Amino acid sequence: MSVKIRLQRHGKKQKPFYWIVAADARAKRDGKYLEKLGTYNPNTNPATIELNLDQAVQWLHNGAQPTDTARAILSYKGALMKHHLDGGIRKGALTQEQADAKLAKWLEDKANAVTAKKDGLSKKQQDAKAKALKAEKAANEKRVAKAEEAAAITEEVAEEEVAIETAPEVAEEVAQVKEAPVAEETQEAPATEVATEEVVAEVEEAPVAEEAPATEEVAAEAEEAPVATEETPADEASEEKEA
């Protein structure tokens, strides 16, 4: 009977959870198994693996053949390394102490690598979170700036409305200011008119007083002239007869 070390699927839909089992190669995937060696949860990062190292190595010694995924898991947990070192011990190439020291060192290095990966993932998550917080803070500041701008615009509009409401009062004040000098001019107008009338009267009276004698003399001369100079044809004839 050939034995395989393989995964047996459990868990919910879209969230698989596997058992690592040693089962007959002819059995169904999720059917009967000979021994449960551990569990494998791929839903976490890094994946969570629990494995009975000694039992897995024993099944490898007995000739069990792991599937590709099971081989990767056994290598990750050091089962294949231990199987290889045990082969060296059987051949006399290594002592048990040397094999155990090499295995311990290998497991320590692997644990450090896993820890470094976890730290890197944690740092990456923290950086992503910090970046998200920074972006949220920037968005909040932008939102506050927009609100302040809107408030300023509203205040300006309110001031303009107040100015429009007070415009009639300002217009009345401007009209009053404009009317004041007009009233002064109207008050001064009669005085200037009186002055101009006096000047006109003086101008009119002056030439009349000076030219009055001249006109009388001209009239007298005009009256005398026709009497002395006027002679009719009948008068001339009578004068000739008398002569």
RODO-2510 file (C-alpha; in nm, 4 decimals, decimal comma):
residues 243
     n   res          X          Y          Z
     1     m     0,0000     0,0000     0,0000
     2     s     0,1402     0,3374    -0,1038
     3     v     0,0945     0,6242     0,1406
     4     k     0,0749     0,9899     0,0541
     5     i     0,1124     1,2958     0,2754
     6     r    -0,1403     1,5375     0,1443
     7     l    -0,3918     1,8076     0,2373
     8     q    -0,7509     1,7370     0,3301
     9     r    -0,9827     2,0327     0,2761
    10     h    -1,2019     2,1725     0,5532
    11     g    -1,3391     2,5144     0,6382
    12     k    -1,6033     2,7396     0,4852
    13     k    -1,6603     2,8450     0,1281
    14     q    -1,4011     3,0990     0,0114
    15     k    -1,2096     3,0352     0,3363
    16     p    -1,0366     2,6977     0,3113
    17     f    -0,8668     2,5280     0,6055
    18     y    -0,6590     2,2127     0,5521
    19     w    -0,5471     1,9177     0,7537
    20     i    -0,2099     1,7612     0,6783
    21     v    -0,2711     1,3878     0,6771
    22     a    -0,1030     1,0633     0,5834
    23     a    -0,3553     0,8664     0,3808
    24     d    -0,3790     0,5775     0,1395
    25     a    -0,3105     0,6958    -0,2124
    26     r    -0,6293     0,5197    -0,3301
    27     a    -0,8521     0,7008    -0,0779
    28     k    -1,0544     1,0070    -0,1680
    29     r    -0,9074     1,3440    -0,0924
    30     d    -1,1517     1,4178     0,1908
    31     g    -1,2027     1,0514     0,2812
    32     k    -1,0386     0,8290     0,5400
    33     y    -0,6806     0,8966     0,6455
    34     l    -0,4226     0,7045     0,8438
    35     e    -0,2933     0,9859     1,0675
    36     k    -0,3364     1,3596     1,1073
    37     l     0,0025     1,5311     1,1077
    38     g    -0,0967     1,8978     1,1380
    39     t    -0,2982     2,1887     0,9996
    40     y    -0,2482     2,4531     0,7354
    41     n    -0,4360     2,7856     0,7276
    42     p    -0,3653     2,9941     0,4112
    43     n    -0,6029     3,2739     0,5146
    44     t    -0,3371     3,4498     0,7233
    45     n    -0,0196     3,6288     0,6117
    46     p     0,2142     3,4538     0,6560
    47     a     0,0235     3,1265     0,6482
    48     t    -0,0272     2,9480     0,9792
    49     i     0,1197     2,5969     0,9869
    50     e     0,1176     2,3513     1,2728
    51     l     0,3042     2,0272     1,2150
    52     n     0,4069     1,7282     1,4231
    53     l     0,7653     1,7221     1,3013
    54     d     0,8671     1,3835     1,4375
    55     q     0,5585     1,2004     1,3038
    56     a     0,5962     1,3635     0,9619
    57     v     0,9661     1,2610     0,9465
    58     q     0,8721     0,9061     1,0547
    59     w     0,6226     0,8757     0,7676
    60     l     0,8924     1,0019     0,5311
    61     h     1,1281     0,7363     0,6656
    62     n     0,8588     0,4749     0,5984
    63     g     0,8363     0,5802     0,2316
    64     a     0,5324     0,8143     0,2279
    65     q     0,5342     1,0454    -0,0721
    66     p     0,4178     1,4046    -0,0135
    67     t     0,2228     1,5955    -0,2765
    68     d     0,3723     1,9184    -0,4145
    69     t     0,1909     2,1440    -0,1676
    70     a     0,2590     1,9080     0,1213
    71     r     0,6293     1,8918     0,0222
    72     a     0,6505     2,2735     0,0320
    73     i     0,4909     2,2765     0,3764
    74     l     0,7240     2,0033     0,5082
    75     s     1,0234     2,1923     0,3722
    76     y     0,9027     2,5142     0,5293
    77     k     0,8752     2,3506     0,8716
    78     g     1,2079     2,1616     0,8468
    79     a     1,0715     1,8080     0,8127
    80     l     1,2646     1,7462     0,4914
    81     m     1,5803     1,8880     0,6506
    82     k     1,5493     1,6542     0,9459
    83     h     1,4798     1,3618     0,7121
    84     h     1,7989     1,4480     0,5212
    85     l     2,0091     1,4751     0,8420
    86     d     1,8739     1,1442     0,9716
    87     g     1,9867     0,9841     0,6452
    88     g     2,3358     1,1235     0,7097
    89     i     2,3318     0,9799     1,0607
    90     r     2,2346     0,6360     0,9255
    91     k     2,5201     0,6516     0,6801
    92     g     2,7620     0,7613     0,9521
    93     a     2,8379     1,0975     0,7967
    94     l     2,7029     1,2850     1,0960
    95     t     2,6538     1,2275     1,4643
    96     q     2,3237     1,2871     1,6345
    97     e     2,4622     1,5950     1,8116
    98     q     2,5840     1,7492     1,4857
    99     a     2,2555     1,6770     1,3178
   100     d     2,0614     1,8285     1,6046
   101     a     2,2852     2,1396     1,6042
   102     k     2,2413     2,1874     1,2303
   103     l     1,8673     2,1406     1,2604
   104     a     1,8450     2,3865     1,5491
   105     k     2,0424     2,6471     1,3553
   106     w     1,8285     2,5942     1,0473
   107     l     1,5064     2,6285     1,2482
   108     e     1,6397     2,9441     1,4163
   109     d     1,7255     3,1033     1,0828
   110     k     1,3840     3,0100     0,9503
   111     a     1,2132     3,1573     1,2552
   112     n     1,4134     3,4800     1,2147
   113     a     1,3116     3,4998     0,8504
   114     v     0,9469     3,4495     0,9437
   115     t     0,9737     3,7146     1,2167
   116     a     1,1361     3,9575     0,9732
   117     k     0,8545     3,8974     0,7274
   118     k     0,5948     3,9583     0,9978
   119     d     0,7728     4,2780     1,1039
   120     g     0,7889     4,3925     0,7426
   121     l     0,4195     4,3270     0,6965
   122     s     0,3382     4,5046     1,0219
   123     k     0,5493     4,8050     0,9203
   124     k     0,3849     4,8080     0,5809
   125     q     0,0437     4,8081     0,7435
   126     q     0,1465     5,0888     0,9758
   127     d     0,2811     5,2915     0,6844
   128     a    -0,0398     5,2358     0,4925
   129     k    -0,2414     5,3396     0,7961
   130     a    -0,0267     5,6518     0,8473
   131     k    -0,0635     5,7384     0,4801
   132     a    -0,4401     5,6951     0,5035
   133     l    -0,4519     5,9163     0,8140
   134     k    -0,2415     6,1806     0,6398
   135     a    -0,4691     6,1734     0,3361
   136     e    -0,7744     6,1985     0,5614
   137     k    -0,6176     6,4930     0,7472
   138     a    -0,5431     6,6689     0,4186
   139     a    -0,9006     6,6075     0,3041
   140     n    -1,0337     6,7482     0,6321
   141     e    -0,8140     7,0583     0,5998
   142     k    -0,9319     7,1061     0,2435
   143     r    -1,2933     7,0684     0,3574
   144     v    -1,2390     7,3256     0,6345
   145     a    -1,0756     7,5671     0,3869
   146     k    -1,3725     7,5323     0,1521
   147     a    -1,6122     7,5942     0,4409
   148     e    -1,4210     7,9079     0,5427
   149     e    -1,4191     8,0304     0,1842
   150     a    -1,7921     7,9708     0,1567
   151     a    -1,8470     8,1576     0,4837
   152     a    -1,6376     8,4497     0,3566
   153     i    -1,8381     8,4615     0,0324
   154     t    -2,1624     8,4533     0,2310
   155     e    -2,0396     8,7381     0,4489
   156     e    -1,9486     8,9444     0,1420
   157     v    -2,2904     8,8810    -0,0091
   158     a    -2,4541     8,9878     0,3173
   159     e    -2,2484     9,3083     0,3224
   160     e    -2,3485     9,3808    -0,0373
   161     e    -2,7141     9,3277     0,0516
   162     v    -2,6793     9,5656     0,3457
   163     a    -2,5152     9,8196     0,1168
   164     i    -2,8008     9,7854    -0,1321
   165     e    -3,0552     9,8320     0,1458
   166     t    -2,8809    10,1463     0,2731
   167     a    -2,8356    10,2882    -0,0793
   168     p    -3,1555    10,5081    -0,0687
   169     e    -3,0364    10,6758     0,2500
   170     v    -2,6999    10,7457     0,0889
   171     a    -2,8759    10,8821    -0,2193
   172     e    -3,0816    11,1174    -0,0022
   173     e    -2,7684    11,2414     0,1694
   174     v    -2,6008    11,3007    -0,1684
   175     a    -2,9098    11,4881    -0,2885
   176     q    -2,9059    11,7074     0,0202
   177     v    -2,5377    11,7831    -0,0354
   178     k    -2,6061    11,8735    -0,4000
   179     e    -2,9071    12,0898    -0,3139
   180     a    -2,7192    12,3062    -0,0618
   181     p    -2,5047    12,5078    -0,3127
   182     v    -2,8054    12,5407    -0,5480
   183     a    -3,0012    12,7160    -0,2730
   184     e    -2,7142    12,9581    -0,2143
   185     e    -2,7005    13,0393    -0,5839
   186     t    -3,0766    13,1021    -0,5944
   187     q    -3,0461    13,3290    -0,2961
   188     e    -2,7714    13,5357    -0,4643
   189     a    -2,9540    13,5498    -0,7997
   190     p    -3,1925    13,8426    -0,7147
   191     a    -2,9000    14,0640    -0,6092
   192     t    -2,7169    14,0069    -0,9346
   193     e    -3,0348    14,0731    -1,1336
   194     v    -3,0919    14,4018    -0,9513
   195     a    -2,7336    14,5039    -1,0208
   196     t    -2,7672    14,4300    -1,3917
   197     e    -3,0952    14,6239    -1,4111
   198     e    -2,9311    14,9307    -1,2538
   199     v    -2,6441    14,9163    -1,5031
   200     v    -2,8851    14,8875    -1,7952
   201     a    -3,0896    15,1846    -1,6678
   202     e    -2,7783    15,4003    -1,6366
   203     v    -2,6674    15,3053    -1,9849
   204     e    -3,0090    15,3868    -2,1296
   205     e    -3,0449    15,7169    -1,9443
   206     a    -2,7016    15,8530    -2,0334
   207     p    -2,7356    15,8775    -2,4151
   208     v    -3,0908    16,0068    -2,3974
   209     a    -2,9903    16,3101    -2,1849
   210     e    -2,6920    16,4001    -2,4067
   211     e    -2,8622    16,3617    -2,7463
   212     a    -3,1885    16,5442    -2,6625
   213     p    -3,0690    16,8993    -2,7697
   214     a    -2,9275    16,7667    -3,0937
   215     t    -3,2499    16,6103    -3,1920
   216     e    -3,4430    16,9331    -3,1198
   217     e    -3,2105    17,1403    -3,3390
   218     v    -3,2388    16,8929    -3,6216
   219     a    -3,6166    16,9089    -3,5957
   220     a    -3,6187    17,2900    -3,6093
   221     e    -3,3941    17,2980    -3,9114
   222     a    -3,6106    17,0442    -4,0801
   223     e    -3,9192    17,2564    -4,0211
   224     e    -3,7562    17,5725    -4,1552
   225     a    -3,6049    17,4195    -4,4660
   226     p    -3,9125    17,3302    -4,6634
   227     v    -4,0707    17,6723    -4,6076
   228     a    -3,7741    17,8599    -4,7501
   229     t    -3,6936    17,6270    -5,0343
   230     e    -4,0287    17,5085    -5,1507
   231     e    -4,1493    17,6989    -5,4696
   232     t    -4,4268    17,5853    -5,6900
   233     p    -4,4422    17,6459    -6,0700
   234     a    -4,7354    17,8845    -6,0280
   235     d    -4,5313    18,1053    -5,8017
   236     e    -4,2483    18,1191    -6,0529
   237     a    -4,4874    18,2243    -6,3290
   238     s    -4,6387    18,5015    -6,1203
   239     e    -4,2983    18,6295    -6,0353
   240     e    -4,2061    18,6494    -6,4024
   241     k    -4,5212    18,8462    -6,4874
   242     e    -4,4601    19,0945    -6,2184
   243     a    -4,1106    19,1486    -6,3390
***
